């Protein structure tokens, strides 16, 4: 998903660069260049995953079930569960038929 966005920005930059004699195109090309630089900066030390909502909900549920069975999650898994909860919140709430203890 992000690689597609980066590719699109690069194509826009090339297209606008060919019309750089127009002030508007020059400004748009600079904006596209800054967007590519910012995208690279923001993602350089991250692993980006794209999950379907149902898949993310299943992972979250499995982590919650594991926590119930063991009474505690290793810090890495607890962090993953929290990141999933944040992702649900940012995407407009919990997955269908799923509630999280943090939301209660």
DSSP file (Angstrom, degrees, kcal/mol; ACC not computed):
  #  RESIDUE AA STRUCTURE BP1 BP2  ACC     N-H-->O    O-->H-N    N-H-->O    O-->H-N    TCO  KAPPA ALPHA  PHI   PSI    X-CA   Y-CA   Z-CA
    1    1 A X     >        0   0    0      0, 0.0     4,-1.8     0, 0.0     5,-0.1   0.000 360.0 360.0 360.0 -51.4    0.0    0.0    0.0
    2    2 A X  H  >  +     0   0    0      1,-0.2     4,-2.6     2,-0.2     5,-0.2   0.851 360.0  54.7 -70.6 -32.3    2.7    2.5    1.0
    3    3 A X  H  > S+     0   0    0      2,-0.2     4,-2.5     1,-0.2    -1,-0.2   0.885 107.6  50.9 -66.9 -35.6    5.0    1.3   -1.9
    4    4 A X  H  > S+     0   0    0      2,-0.2     4,-2.4     1,-0.2    -2,-0.2   0.903 110.6  49.0 -63.9 -40.7    2.1    2.0   -4.3
    5    5 A X  H  X S+     0   0    0     -4,-1.8     4,-2.6     2,-0.2    -2,-0.2   0.917 111.4  49.0 -64.6 -43.4    1.7    5.5   -2.8
    6    6 A X  H  X S+     0   0    0     -4,-2.6     4,-2.5     2,-0.2    -2,-0.2   0.917 111.1  50.0 -63.2 -43.0    5.4    6.2   -3.1
    7    7 A X  H  X S+     0   0    0     -4,-2.5     4,-2.2     2,-0.2    -1,-0.2   0.907 110.8  49.8 -60.9 -42.7    5.4    5.0   -6.7
    8    8 A X  H  X S+     0   0    0     -4,-2.4     4,-2.5     2,-0.2    -2,-0.2   0.924 110.1  50.3 -62.8 -44.0    2.4    7.3   -7.5
    9    9 A X  H  X S+     0   0    0     -4,-2.6     4,-2.6     1,-0.2    -2,-0.2   0.909 110.3  50.5 -60.7 -41.3    4.2   10.2   -5.9
   10   10 A X  H  X S+     0   0    0     -4,-2.5     4,-2.3     2,-0.2    -1,-0.2   0.890 110.2  49.3 -64.1 -38.7    7.3    9.5   -7.9
   11   11 A X  H  X S+     0   0    0     -4,-2.2     4,-2.6     2,-0.2    -1,-0.2   0.898 111.8  48.9 -67.7 -38.5    5.2    9.4  -11.1
   12   12 A X  H  X S+     0   0    0     -4,-2.5     4,-3.1     2,-0.2     5,-0.3   0.905 110.0  52.0 -64.5 -40.5    3.6   12.7  -10.2
   13   13 A X  H  X S+     0   0    0     -4,-2.6     4,-2.2     2,-0.2    -2,-0.2   0.919 111.8  45.9 -61.7 -43.8    7.0   14.2   -9.5
   14   14 A X  H  X S+     0   0    0     -4,-2.3     4,-1.3     2,-0.2    -2,-0.2   0.920 114.3  48.2 -64.6 -44.1    8.2   13.1  -12.9
   15   15 A X  H  X S+     0   0    0     -4,-2.6     4,-0.6     1,-0.2     3,-0.3   0.930 115.2  43.9 -62.4 -46.2    5.1   14.3  -14.7
   16   16 A X  H >< S+     0   0    0     -4,-3.1     3,-0.8     1,-0.2    -1,-0.2   0.832 107.0  61.0 -70.2 -30.8    5.2   17.7  -12.9
   17   17 A X  H >< S+     0   0    0     -4,-2.2     3,-1.2    -5,-0.3    -1,-0.2   0.831  99.3  56.8 -63.7 -31.0    9.0   17.9  -13.5
   18   18 A X  H 3< S+     0   0    0     -4,-1.3    -1,-0.3    -3,-0.3    -2,-0.2   0.712 111.7  42.3 -72.5 -19.4    8.3   17.8  -17.3
   19   19 A X  T X< S+     0   0    0     -3,-0.8     3,-2.1    -4,-0.6     6,-0.3  -0.021  75.3 128.7-112.1  29.1    6.0   20.9  -16.9
   20   20 A X  T <   +     0   0    0     -3,-1.2     6,-0.2     1,-0.3    -1,-0.1   0.587  54.3  79.1 -67.5  -8.5    8.3   22.8  -14.5
   21   21 A X  T 3  S+     0   0    0     -3,-0.2     2,-0.5    -4,-0.1    -1,-0.3   0.663  82.0  78.3 -72.2 -12.9    8.1   25.9  -16.6
   22   22 A X  S <> S-     0   0    0     -3,-2.1     4,-2.2     1,-0.1     5,-0.2  -0.836  81.3-139.7 -94.8 132.2    4.8   26.5  -15.0
   23   23 A X  H  > S+     0   0    0     -2,-0.5     4,-2.2     1,-0.2     5,-0.2   0.875 102.5  53.3 -58.4 -39.5    4.9   28.0  -11.5
   24   24 A X  H  > S+     0   0    0      1,-0.2     4,-2.4     2,-0.2    -1,-0.2   0.931 109.5  47.6 -62.9 -45.5    2.0   25.8  -10.3
   25   25 A X  H  > S+     0   0    0     -6,-0.3     4,-2.7     1,-0.2    -1,-0.2   0.879 109.5  54.1 -63.9 -38.0    3.7   22.6  -11.6
   26   26 A X  H  X S+     0   0    0     -4,-2.2     4,-2.1    -7,-0.2    -1,-0.2   0.923 110.4  46.3 -62.4 -43.8    7.0   23.6   -9.9
   27   27 A X  H  X S+     0   0    0     -4,-2.2     4,-2.0     2,-0.2    -2,-0.2   0.901 113.3  49.0 -64.7 -41.8    5.2   24.1   -6.6
   28   28 A X  H  X S+     0   0    0     -4,-2.4     4,-2.5     2,-0.2    -2,-0.2   0.884 109.7  52.2 -65.7 -38.9    3.4   20.8   -7.0
   29   29 A X  H  X S+     0   0    0     -4,-2.7     4,-2.4     2,-0.2    -2,-0.2   0.906 109.5  49.2 -64.3 -41.3    6.6   19.0   -7.9
   30   30 A X  H  X S+     0   0    0     -4,-2.1     4,-2.3     2,-0.2    -1,-0.2   0.895 110.7  50.6 -63.7 -39.3    8.3   20.4   -4.7
   31   31 A X  H  X S+     0   0    0     -4,-2.0     4,-2.2     2,-0.2    -2,-0.2   0.909 110.7  48.6 -65.5 -41.8    5.3   19.2   -2.6
   32   32 A X  H  X S+     0   0    0     -4,-2.5     4,-2.2     2,-0.2    -2,-0.2   0.900 110.8  51.2 -64.2 -40.8    5.5   15.7   -4.1
   33   33 A X  H  X S+     0   0    0     -4,-2.4     4,-2.3     1,-0.2    -2,-0.2   0.915 110.9  47.7 -62.8 -43.7    9.3   15.6   -3.5
   34   34 A X  H  X S+     0   0    0     -4,-2.3     4,-2.6     1,-0.2    -1,-0.2   0.874 109.7  53.7 -65.3 -36.8    8.7   16.6    0.2
   35   35 A X  H  X S+     0   0    0     -4,-2.2     4,-2.6     2,-0.2    -2,-0.2   0.908 109.2  48.2 -65.0 -41.4    6.0   14.0    0.5
   36   36 A X  H  X S+     0   0    0     -4,-2.2     4,-2.6     2,-0.2    -2,-0.2   0.929 112.7  48.5 -63.0 -45.5    8.4   11.3   -0.7
   37   37 A X  H  X S+     0   0    0     -4,-2.3     4,-2.3     1,-0.2    -2,-0.2   0.911 113.3  47.2 -61.5 -42.4   11.1   12.4    1.7
   38   38 A X  H  X S+     0   0    0     -4,-2.6     4,-2.8     2,-0.2    -2,-0.2   0.904 111.3  50.9 -66.8 -41.3    8.6   12.5    4.6
   39   39 A X  H  X S+     0   0    0     -4,-2.6     4,-1.8     2,-0.2    -2,-0.2   0.929 112.0  47.3 -60.7 -45.9    7.2    9.1    3.7
   40   40 A X  H  X S+     0   0    0     -4,-2.6     4,-1.0     1,-0.2    -2,-0.2   0.909 113.6  48.4 -61.6 -42.3   10.8    7.6    3.6
   41   41 A X  H  < S+     0   0    0     -4,-2.3     3,-0.4     1,-0.2     4,-0.3   0.915 113.2  46.5 -64.4 -44.3   11.7    9.3    6.9
   42   42 A X  H  < S+     0   0    0     -4,-2.8    -1,-0.2     1,-0.2    -2,-0.2   0.791 121.7  35.7 -70.3 -28.8    8.5    8.1    8.7
   43   43 A X  H >< S+     0   0    0     -4,-1.8     3,-1.5    -5,-0.2    -1,-0.2   0.426  85.9  99.8-106.6   0.8    8.8    4.5    7.4
   44   44 A X  T 3< S+     0   0    0     -4,-1.0    -1,-0.1    -3,-0.4    -2,-0.1   0.829  95.6  29.1 -62.1 -34.3   12.6    4.0    7.4
   45   45 A X  T 3  S+     0   0    0     -4,-0.3     2,-0.3    -3,-0.2    -1,-0.3   0.053 107.7  90.8-114.3  26.2   12.7    2.1   10.8
   46   46 A X    <   -     0   0    0     -3,-1.5     2,-0.6     2,-0.0    -3,-0.0  -0.884  65.1-138.6-122.7 151.5    9.3    0.5   10.7
   47   47 A X        -     0   0    0     -2,-0.3     2,-0.5     2,-0.0    -3,-0.1  -0.956  27.3-151.7-103.5 117.7    7.8   -2.7    9.4
   48   48 A X        -     0   0    0     -2,-0.6     2,-0.4    -5,-0.1   -46,-0.0  -0.810  14.3-174.9 -97.6 124.3    4.5   -1.8    7.8
   49   49 A X        -     0   0    0     -2,-0.5     2,-0.6     2,-0.0    -2,-0.0  -0.939  13.3-156.1-116.3 140.0    1.7   -4.5    7.8
   50   50 A X        +     0   0    0     -2,-0.4     2,-0.4   -49,-0.0    -2,-0.0  -0.970  20.1 179.8-114.7 119.3   -1.6   -4.3    6.1
   51   51 A X        -     0   0    0     -2,-0.6     2,-0.1     4,-0.0    -2,-0.0  -0.926  31.1-117.1-119.2 140.9   -4.2   -6.5    7.7
   52   52 A X     >  -     0   0    0     -2,-0.4     4,-2.6     1,-0.1     5,-0.2  -0.468  36.1-113.3 -65.6 149.2   -7.9   -7.0    6.8
   53   53 A X  H  > S+     0   0    0      1,-0.2     4,-2.4     2,-0.2     5,-0.2   0.889 117.3  50.3 -55.1 -42.8  -10.1   -5.9    9.7
   54   54 A X  H  > S+     0   0    0      2,-0.2     4,-2.2     1,-0.2    -1,-0.2   0.888 110.1  49.7 -64.5 -39.1  -11.3   -9.5   10.3
   55   55 A X  H  > S+     0   0    0      2,-0.2     4,-2.1     1,-0.2    -2,-0.2   0.917 112.0  47.5 -65.5 -43.6   -7.7  -10.8   10.3
   56   56 A X  H  X S+     0   0    0     -4,-2.6     4,-2.5     1,-0.2    -2,-0.2   0.890 111.5  51.5 -64.0 -39.1   -6.6   -8.1   12.8
   57   57 A X  H  X S+     0   0    0     -4,-2.4     4,-2.6    -5,-0.2    -2,-0.2   0.893 108.7  51.1 -64.8 -39.7   -9.7   -8.8   15.0
   58   58 A X  H  X S+     0   0    0     -4,-2.2     4,-2.5     2,-0.2    -2,-0.2   0.901 111.0  47.8 -64.9 -40.8   -8.8  -12.5   15.0
   59   59 A X  H  X S+     0   0    0     -4,-2.1     4,-2.4     2,-0.2    -2,-0.2   0.925 112.3  49.5 -64.5 -44.3   -5.3  -11.8   16.1
   60   60 A X  H  X S+     0   0    0     -4,-2.5     4,-2.3     1,-0.2    -2,-0.2   0.918 111.9  48.1 -60.5 -44.4   -6.5   -9.5   18.8
   61   61 A X  H  X S+     0   0    0     -4,-2.6     4,-2.6     2,-0.2    -1,-0.2   0.909 110.4  51.6 -63.0 -42.7   -9.0  -12.1   20.0
   62   62 A X  H  X S+     0   0    0     -4,-2.5     4,-2.3     1,-0.2    -1,-0.2   0.895 110.3  49.3 -62.2 -39.6   -6.3  -14.8   20.0
   63   63 A X  H  X S+     0   0    0     -4,-2.4     4,-2.3     2,-0.2    -1,-0.2   0.901 111.3  49.0 -66.2 -39.9   -4.0  -12.5   22.1
   64   64 A X  H  X S+     0   0    0     -4,-2.3     4,-2.2     2,-0.2    -2,-0.2   0.896 111.6  49.2 -66.1 -39.3   -6.8  -11.8   24.6
   65   65 A X  H  X S+     0   0    0     -4,-2.6     4,-2.1     2,-0.2    -2,-0.2   0.895 110.6  50.6 -65.7 -39.9   -7.6  -15.5   24.9
   66   66 A X  H  X S+     0   0    0     -4,-2.3     4,-2.2     2,-0.2     6,-0.3   0.907 109.9  50.4 -62.8 -41.7   -3.9  -16.2   25.4
   67   67 A X  H  X S+     0   0    0     -4,-2.3     4,-2.2     1,-0.2    -2,-0.2   0.913 110.1  49.7 -64.0 -41.7   -3.8  -13.6   28.1
   68   68 A X  H  < S+     0   0    0     -4,-2.2    -1,-0.2     1,-0.2    -2,-0.2   0.889 113.4  46.6 -62.8 -38.7   -6.8  -15.1   29.9
   69   69 A X  H  < S+     0   0    0     -4,-2.1    -1,-0.2     1,-0.2    -2,-0.2   0.832 126.7  27.3 -73.5 -32.7   -5.3  -18.5   29.8
   70   70 A X  H  < S-     0   0    0     -4,-2.2    -2,-0.2    -5,-0.2    -1,-0.2   0.493  97.0-131.5-108.6  -5.4   -1.8  -17.4   31.0
   71   71 A X  S  < S+     0   0    0     -4,-2.2     2,-0.3    -5,-0.2    -4,-0.1   0.229  84.3  45.3  68.4 -10.2   -2.9  -14.3   33.1
   72   72 A X  S    S-     0   0    0     -6,-0.3     2,-0.4    -5,-0.1    -2,-0.0  -0.986  70.8-140.4-155.9 149.9   -0.2  -12.3   31.4
   73   73 A X        -     0   0    0     -2,-0.3    -6,-0.0     1,-0.0   -10,-0.0  -0.841  35.0-102.2-106.0 146.1    1.2  -11.7   28.0
   74   74 A X    >>  -     0   0    0     -2,-0.4     4,-2.5     1,-0.1     3,-0.6  -0.372  42.6-107.5 -57.5 148.4    4.9  -11.2   27.2
   75   75 A X  H 3> S+     0   0    0      1,-0.2     4,-2.3     2,-0.2     5,-0.2   0.834 118.3  54.9 -51.6 -38.1    5.6   -7.5   26.7
   76   76 A X  H 3> S+     0   0    0      2,-0.2     4,-1.9     1,-0.2    -1,-0.2   0.913 111.9  43.0 -64.7 -41.5    6.0   -7.9   22.9
   77   77 A X  H <> S+     0   0    0     -3,-0.6     4,-2.6     2,-0.2    -2,-0.2   0.872 112.4  52.9 -72.7 -36.1    2.6   -9.5   22.5
   78   78 A X  H  X S+     0   0    0     -4,-2.5     4,-2.2     2,-0.2    -2,-0.2   0.892 109.8  50.0 -63.2 -38.2    1.0   -7.0   24.9
   79   79 A X  H  X S+     0   0    0     -4,-2.3     4,-2.4    -5,-0.3    -2,-0.2   0.894 109.6  50.4 -65.4 -40.7    2.5   -4.2   22.8
   80   80 A X  H  X S+     0   0    0     -4,-1.9     4,-2.3     2,-0.2    -2,-0.2   0.927 110.0  50.3 -62.4 -45.0    1.1   -5.8   19.6
   81   81 A X  H  X S+     0   0    0     -4,-2.6     4,-2.2     1,-0.2    -2,-0.2   0.918 111.1  49.0 -60.1 -43.3   -2.4   -6.1   21.2
   82   82 A X  H  X S+     0   0    0     -4,-2.2     4,-2.4     2,-0.2    -1,-0.2   0.904 109.3  52.0 -63.8 -40.9   -2.2   -2.4   22.2
   83   83 A X  H  X S+     0   0    0     -4,-2.4     4,-2.4     1,-0.2    -1,-0.2   0.883 108.9  51.3 -63.0 -37.5   -1.1   -1.4   18.7
   84   84 A X  H  X S+     0   0    0     -4,-2.3     4,-2.5     2,-0.2    -1,-0.2   0.916 108.9  50.5 -63.9 -42.3   -4.1   -3.4   17.3
   85   85 A X  H  X S+     0   0    0     -4,-2.2     4,-2.4     2,-0.2    -2,-0.2   0.907 110.8  48.9 -61.8 -41.9   -6.5   -1.5   19.7
   86   86 A X  H  X S+     0   0    0     -4,-2.4     4,-2.7     2,-0.2    -1,-0.2   0.916 110.2  52.0 -63.0 -42.2   -5.0    1.8   18.5
   87   87 A X  H  X S+     0   0    0     -4,-2.4     4,-1.7     1,-0.2    -2,-0.2   0.904 109.4  49.1 -60.7 -41.9   -5.5    0.7   14.9
   88   88 A X  H  <>S+     0   0    0     -4,-2.5     5,-1.9     2,-0.2     4,-0.3   0.925 111.9  49.3 -62.4 -43.8   -9.1   -0.2   15.5
   89   89 A X  H ><5S+     0   0    0     -4,-2.4     3,-1.2     1,-0.2    -2,-0.2   0.923 112.5  46.6 -61.6 -44.6   -9.7    3.2   17.2
   90   90 A X  H 3<5S+     0   0    0     -4,-2.7    -1,-0.2     1,-0.3    -2,-0.2   0.789 110.5  54.1 -69.1 -26.9   -8.1    5.1   14.4
   91   91 A X  T 3<5S-     0   0    0     -4,-1.7    -1,-0.3    -5,-0.2    -2,-0.2   0.371 134.3 -80.6 -90.1   5.2  -10.0    3.1   11.8
   92   92 A X  T < 5S-     0   0    0     -3,-1.2    -3,-0.2    -4,-0.3    -2,-0.2   0.780  83.8 -47.0 105.2  31.5  -13.4    4.0   13.4
   93   93 A X  S   <S-     0   0    0     -5,-1.9    -2,-0.2    -4,-0.2     3,-0.1  -0.425  85.7 -29.1 109.1 179.2  -13.8    1.6   16.4
   94   94 A X  S    S-     0   0    0     -2,-0.1     3,-0.1     1,-0.1     5,-0.1  -0.180  72.0 -89.8 -67.9 161.0  -13.5   -2.0   17.2
   95   95 A X    >   -     0   0    0      1,-0.2     3,-1.8   -42,-0.1    -1,-0.1  -0.279  65.0 -69.4 -65.1 159.5  -14.0   -4.8   14.7
   96   96 A X  T 3  S+     0   0    0      1,-0.3    -1,-0.2    -3,-0.1     3,-0.1  -0.224 119.5   3.5 -53.8 136.6  -17.6   -6.1   14.3
   97   97 A X  T 3  S+     0   0    0      1,-0.2     2,-0.4    -3,-0.1    -1,-0.3   0.723 108.4 113.2  60.6  24.8  -18.8   -8.1   17.3
   98   98 A X    <   -     0   0    0     -3,-1.8     2,-0.4    -4,-0.0    -1,-0.2  -0.990  40.2-179.0-131.3 133.7  -15.6   -7.3   19.2
   99   99 A X        -     0   0    0     -2,-0.4     2,-0.4    -3,-0.1     3,-0.0  -0.934  16.6-143.0-123.4 152.6  -15.0   -5.3   22.3
  100  100 A X    >>  -     0   0    0     -2,-0.4     3,-1.5     1,-0.1     4,-0.9  -0.888  20.6-124.0-115.3 145.2  -11.7   -4.7   24.0
  101  101 A X  G >4 S+     0   0    0     -2,-0.4     3,-0.8     1,-0.3    -1,-0.1   0.857 113.6  57.9 -54.7 -35.3  -11.1   -4.4   27.8
  102  102 A X  G 34 S+     0   0    0      1,-0.2    -1,-0.3     2,-0.1    -3,-0.0   0.778 104.7  52.0 -66.2 -24.4   -9.6   -1.0   27.2
  103  103 A X  G <4        0   0    0     -3,-1.5    -1,-0.2     1,-0.2    -2,-0.2   0.657 360.0 360.0 -85.1 -15.6  -12.9    0.2   25.6
  104  104 A X    <<        0   0    0     -4,-0.9    -1,-0.2    -3,-0.8    -2,-0.1   0.479 360.0 360.0 -74.1 360.0  -15.1   -1.0   28.5
